[in-house]
């Protein structure tokens, strides 16, 4: 939609297959970490959960299996084309968190991965998520710190495409380093039992941890050629470089912060 384009996420019809593959690789690479965090806070039968910016819906499906028939999972995104078929205890909703309402004091856990960094009203959105939590409920947020990823040593044939994509990540309304602010955002809202985890990984062609980015490069490279910002020759050289035998690069730093909303009303259902 035009609205999703304004938000920075717009997939054209001719890009659907590529984007579906990219999101599947991203889920395969990152879901184990996300699900381990949710497991760590004790997600269990009967909980009500919100998965914001669900993408493929894979984490929401995992939560649905964990909370069982007595629990509920609301899985939301501004684009549901890539979402898995919902389980009976899932509600899948097209939803813009900047304008659409959520139930108040309803969820035992709210999870968002790589969402807030893309939303200009990110701090207002955090307030919305806090209001949607029951007292005592858990807020689990994951975002990136992109600076080291953008500036790492790379082959000269890949550098032009990498630089322009990374520069595009830093706009007036995007904050690719917002992961570093997550702890402070929960602290100022009085959250308790706070904890933090971070990780990086090797990115290689043919592996989920790399393909989520390399497929994004394919999509972006095609658009840059269409806009005459970059030649097809330069794009082809960059894509060949990242898929050359032996190529490896460091991922962005992923930062997860989780904490519990003050209060004692938290409980199943």
Buried (B, 14 or more C-beta within 10 A) or exposed (E): EEEBEEBBBBBEEEBEEBBBBBBBBBBBBBBEBBBEBBEBBEBEEBBBBBBBBBBBBBBBBBBBEBBEEEBBBBBBBBBBEBBBEBBEBBEBEEBBBBEEEBEEEBBBBBBBBBBBBBBBBBBEBBEBBBBBBBEBBBBBBBBBBBBEBBEEEBBEBBEBBBEBBBEBBEEEEBBBBBBBBBBEBBEEBEBEEBEEBBEBBEBBBEBBBBBBBBBBBBBBBBEBBEEEEBEEEBBBBBBEBBBEEEBEBBBBBBBBBBBBBEBEEBEEE
